[in-house]
Amino acid sequence: MPQPKPTQKQINKENLLSQGVTLLTHKGYHGTGLKEILDAVQIPKGSFYNYFGSKENFAAEVTQHYIAPFIKQLGAHLQNPDGDALGAIKRYFDELINELEQTDFKGGCLLGNLMGEIGDTSEVVRASLQQAVNQYRDLLQAGLAKAQQEGTVRTDKSAGEMADLLVNTWQGVLLRMKIDKSSVPLKQCCTNLLDEYFRN
């Protein structure tokens, strides 16, 4: 069955969210003005409030819009029948590192940026960030649990514990990457955890 054609309202909202990802990643929540977002997609101010109600709600929806492709990308690697789960996770992170190198390490991770900027001052954004991080962590946990069953990952630590460690360490090295302008911290994280600490 063919997908129904998106309405202009859906197209406008999608454009606003995509522009929001770019601007919030590079300029931060407080550094991004509504006028800048609206001018970029040529939508009147009144329409913005019809879509989102507030700038905080907008940032919360941008967070979900931002994480969705990462979840899809990681899921596609894990569902590939040709490889093992640990290999799939490693290939996924290799792709991320390659993409960050291509963009010259600008922006980093929107989740980490927002956590540092307004994670403890906006309840709406905090809840959205928590949901995004948990969704990401749960998918990594499922992949690591599969890798444990395949015998490539240690079983004396739980998959959940290792997934948390990977997510937390990755967020930290993304910040280090921004000040070093280098992928070395990212590669060290993957080598230290995926090639060494997690290995059976």
C-alpha positions, 0 to 999 in steps of 0.5 A: 500500500502506498504511503500517504503524501505528507501534508504541508504541515508535516513537511514544515514540522519536519523541516523545523526539526531538521533545522533544529538539530543543526542549529542546536548542535552547533549553537546550543539551546541558548545560542539559538534564537527562534527567529534564526530557526524560522528564517531558515525554514521560512515559517511565520512565528505563529506557526512555530507555536502551533507546532510546538507550543514552546522552545522547550517542547521544540528542543524535546522533539528535536532530541527525539528527531536527532536520536532516531537515525542513530537507533535505525543505523545501529539496529540495521547493523545488529539485524544484519544476518551476515555478522556477529553482534560484537562486530556489528556494534564495532562497525556501527561505531567505526561509521560514527567516527568516520562521520565525525572525522568528515565534519571535522569534529564540529558539533559533537553530540546533541544529546551531550550538548543539551545534557550539559546546557539545560539537562538539569534546568528544563524538565521537559528536555531532561525527560526527552534526553533520558528517553533518548539515552535509554532507548540507545542504551537498551539497543546496545544492551540487546546487542551485547546480550546477543554477543554474550550468547555468541561467546564473544563478550564476557558474561561476568558483567551484565549486558546492561552494565556494559551498555551503560559503561559504553554510553557514558564513556562515549559521551565523555570522549565526544566532549574530549574530541571537541577540544582535541579536534581529534578522533583519537579519544573515540578510537581509544574508547572503542579499542579499550571497551569493545576490543579489550574490556568487553571481550570474553 
